[in-house]
Amino acid sequence: MIRDVLQELSDVEEQMPYADGQLLGQLSARRLQLLDACAHLTAEDKVFLSRHAHRPKIGAFISALFTDFFEQRGDRQGKEDPSILGGIALFHGRPVTVIGHRKGANLEENLSYNFGMPEPEGYRKALRLMRQAEKFHRPIITLIDTPGAYPGMEAESHGQGEAIASCLSQMSRLTVPVVTVITGEGNSGGALALSVADRLLMLENAYFAVLTPEGFASILWKDASKRAQACEVMKLTADDLLNFHIIDEIIREPLGGAQRNPQALYRALDEAISRNLRMLCSADGHELAAKRRQRYRQIGRSI
């Protein structure tokens, strides 16, 4: 599994600065073998990397890609949901609205952010920011990384389904450009609520699916341990989804995952977002909205 490969790769690279002569040659050769193994990943390996503890989170993406980020909080109806991070920023000098799921870097942060699983208030905050972006003609960039919307009783009683549906409805009508990037996990309606976009980009080792592989295996085979088989059956990788015309572009990651060289990933993502925004910003807003709706009506017809 990729977990074992990454661990050995880390051990080898830690030894290399202190090795010399024959040992350094042996370590260098082993490092190349391990990197070659990282170039041939299974779907399960990619799901593992999408959840890697050191994979860049939304805060890192915002710091690397945008300037002058101003966070906006609250849905103006109930409470602040920190599992959705959103606000106004500059992207190469252009004002944009940035919205995305927020996970933590440790257990304490994950508890604070509900492990990236938004409640209705989070999606209503996102909806508020979308409407604001529409009013002030700002392009919207969304970053997807969630196990799914929070399924708790309180969330359901507060209108989880309605909040997600309202996001879907609003995004389908926006006349400003929308670019979505799936950076890690992208599960169920919790991910789709922020993914109705003109251009849907996906990091190489992210995944996008109706539910987690463990949930899929539990339902289909009554055995969550069959997640590897589920990963293959679900066709949830970036390469699968590009073949099915679900996504528009794959952003390649460093060998072994984004966590191994985040700066290289940020450069590639910056270029991709810039290129897509230039194309979209020159289009008529009402035509964008019409094409966006048509795009989602056609999904799955050729599969």
C-alpha positions, 0 to 999 in steps of 0.5 A: 500500500502507498502508506508503507511506500511513503513511510519507507521513502521518508526513512530513506530521505532522512538518511541520505544527508548523513550517508556517503559513498556506497550507502548514498548510492544504495539509498538513492537507488532505493529512493528512485524505486520508491518514487516509481512505485508512487507513479502507479497508484490504485484507486485505494491509494489515491483515496488514502492520499486524499485523506493524508493528514499533511495534505494541504488544507483550504487555509494553505491554498488560500495563503498560497494562491490569494492575497488580502483574504477577508473572512466572512462569518455567519449565515445571518440566520442561526450561527457560525459554522467553521467547517465552511471557510469563505470570504473575499480575496484578490487573485492576481489583483482581481476581486474574487469570492473564495468558499470551501470546506475546512478540515483541521491539521490535528484532532483539536482543529478537526473537532472544531471544524467538525472534520470538514462536515458542514451543517446547514448554517455552513451551506447558508453562509456559502449561499450568502457569499454566493449572492454577495458575489453575484451582486458585486460581479465577483468570480467564485472559486470553491475548494472541495474537501469533505467526507460529506455534509454532517448527518446528525439529527440537529443538522437534519432538523435545521434543514440540511437538505433544504440548505444543500438544495438552495446552494445547488439552485443558486449556483445553477443561476449565477451569472458570474464565473464559477471555478471549482477545485476538488482538492481532497475528498468530495463526497455526496451532496455535501461536496456537490452543494459547492460544485455546480461550476463552469469549470470543475478541476480536480487534483490528481489524488483527490476523489469525487463520489456519491459516498465514501468507499467504506459506506459504499462497501457497507451498503453493497456487501455489508462489509466496510473492509472491502473498501479497496474493491469499492474504490475500483467499482465506484470509478471515483478517481480523477482519471475515471471522472475525466473519461466520463466527462464529469470533470474538465481538468486534472491538476497533477501532483508531485509523486507521492502526493501533494504533501510532498511538495505543496509549492509545486502543486500551488504553482500548477493550480494557480496556472490552471485557475488563471487560465480558466478564469480568463476564458470565463470572464470574457463570456456573457454571464447569462450564457454561462448560467445557461451552459452550466445548467445544460452541463449538469442536465447532460451528466451521465447520458454518455456513460 
